[in-house]
Amino acid sequence: MATVQRFEDLLCFKKSRELTKAVYGALRTCRDQGFKDQIQRASVSIMSNIAEGFESGTRAGFLSYLYIAKASAGEVRAQTYVAYDVGYVNAQIFKDLNGRAEECSRLLASFIKAVKSSEHAGLLRKAEPTKRKAEVLEFEKEMQAELAKILPHIYGKKDSNI
């Protein structure tokens, strides 16, 4: 199996994107701005956390964000019940949105399990040194070069393997 290079290639991301589009479409005429904002933000959170976790570069970071994405999928599912119960969506739209959110949740659960058992640990990004640390490292390098020049003279050798 080829290594996934982009979060856009992940099935759970593709499905969460479809869910988000469906949520926005189903509630575009909803006048309850607080509810509309909350369910839309929760659906966007699913795909955003998948992307952010993927880009985090570590398995632990990725898993943490995947769990947050899964929690957001649960939030969307819960809100689809509210949307149906108060009459913002009909039964057909409720079933579609709720089913999509449930599918995202299942896919995320499976993906979390796969990431946990994977032999790959992530891309572990190396932290860039601060300006001060870079200066210290450069100074140490210069001092080592100077010592390499001086030591042969101190010990009376032309070639130092010290």
C-alpha positions in Angstrom: 0.0 0.0 0.0 1.3 3.4 -0.9 2.0 6.0 1.8 -0.6 8.8 1.9 1.2 12.1 1.1 -1.7 14.5 1.6 -4.6 14.6 4.0 -6.9 15.3 1.0 -6.4 11.6 0.0 -7.8 10.2 3.2 -11.2 8.7 2.9 -12.3 10.1 6.3 -11.4 13.6 5.1 -13.3 13.2 1.8 -16.4 12.0 3.7 -16.2 14.7 6.3 -15.9 17.3 3.4 -19.1 15.8 1.9 -20.8 16.0 5.2 -19.9 19.6 5.7 -21.2 20.5 2.2 -24.5 18.6 3.0 -24.9 20.4 6.3 -24.4 23.8 4.7 -26.8 23.0 1.9 -29.5 21.5 4.2 -29.5 24.5 6.6 -28.8 27.4 4.1 -32.3 28.8 4.8 -32.4 28.1 8.5 -33.1 31.3 10.5 -31.8 30.0 13.8 -28.3 31.5 13.4 -27.0 30.1 16.7 -27.9 26.5 15.8 -26.9 26.9 12.2 -23.5 28.2 13.2 -23.0 25.5 15.8 -23.7 22.5 13.5 -21.7 24.1 10.6 -18.7 24.7 12.9 -18.9 21.2 14.2 -18.9 19.7 10.7 -16.0 21.9 9.6 -14.2 20.9 12.8 -14.2 17.2 11.6 -12.3 17.9 8.4 -10.1 20.6 9.9 -8.9 18.4 12.7 -8.1 15.5 10.3 -6.0 18.0 8.3 -4.4 19.5 11.3 -3.5 16.1 12.8 -2.1 14.9 9.6 0.1 17.9 9.3 1.2 17.7 13.0 4.0 15.3 12.0 3.7 12.9 14.9 1.6 9.8 15.6 0.6 11.2 19.0 -0.5 14.5 17.5 -2.3 12.9 14.7 -4.2 10.6 17.1 -5.2 13.5 19.3 -6.7 15.4 16.4 -8.4 12.3 15.1 -10.1 11.9 18.5 -11.2 15.5 18.4 -12.6 15.0 14.8 -14.5 11.9 16.0 -16.0 13.9 18.9 -17.1 16.6 16.4 -18.7 13.9 14.3 -20.7 12.9 17.4 -21.7 16.5 18.0 -23.0 16.8 14.4 -25.0 13.6 14.9 -26.5 14.9 18.1 -27.4 18.2 16.4 -29.1 16.4 13.5 -31.6 15.1 16.0 -32.2 18.7 17.2 -32.6 19.9 13.6 -35.2 17.1 13.0 -37.0 17.5 16.3 -37.6 21.2 15.9 -38.5 21.0 12.3 -35.4 22.5 10.6 -35.0 19.5 8.4 -37.4 16.7 7.2 -37.0 13.0 7.9 -35.1 12.4 4.6 -32.6 15.1 5.2 -32.2 14.0 8.8 -31.4 10.5 7.7 -28.9 11.7 5.2 -27.0 14.0 7.5 -27.1 11.7 10.5 -26.0 8.8 8.3 -23.1 10.8 6.9 -22.0 11.9 10.4 -22.2 8.3 11.6 -20.1 7.1 8.6 -17.5 9.8 9.5 -17.5 8.5 13.1 -17.0 4.9 12.0 -14.3 5.8 9.5 -12.5 7.8 12.1 -12.7 4.9 14.6 -11.3 2.5 12.1 -8.6 4.9 11.1 -7.6 5.6 14.7 -7.2 1.9 15.2 -5.0 1.6 12.1 -2.8 4.6 13.1 -2.4 3.1 16.6 -1.2 -0.2 15.2 0.9 1.2 12.4 4.7 0.8 12.4 5.1 4.3 11.2 5.7 6.9 13.9 5.2 10.1 11.8 7.5 12.7 10.3 8.8 14.1 13.6 9.6 17.6 12.7 12.9 18.9 14.1 12.5 22.2 15.9 14.4 25.1 14.4 17.0 26.5 16.8 16.3 30.0 18.3 18.5 32.8 17.1 20.5 32.6 20.4 20.9 28.8 20.1 22.1 29.2 16.5 24.7 31.8 17.6 25.9 29.5 20.3 26.2 26.6 17.9 28.1 28.7 15.4 30.5 29.9 18.2 31.1 26.3 19.3 31.9 25.4 15.7 34.4 28.3 15.4 36.1 27.3 18.7 36.5 23.7 17.6 38.1 24.9 14.3 40.5 27.1 16.3 41.3 24.3 18.7 42.1 22.0 15.7 44.6 24.6 14.5 46.2 25.2 17.9 46.4 21.7 19.4 49.1 20.4 17.1 51.4 23.3 18.1 50.7 22.8 21.8 51.5 19.1 21.6 54.3 19.5 19.1 52.6 17.4 16.4 52.0 18.4 12.9 49.0 16.0 12.5 46.6 15.9 15.4 44.2 13.0 15.9 43.2 14.1 19.3 
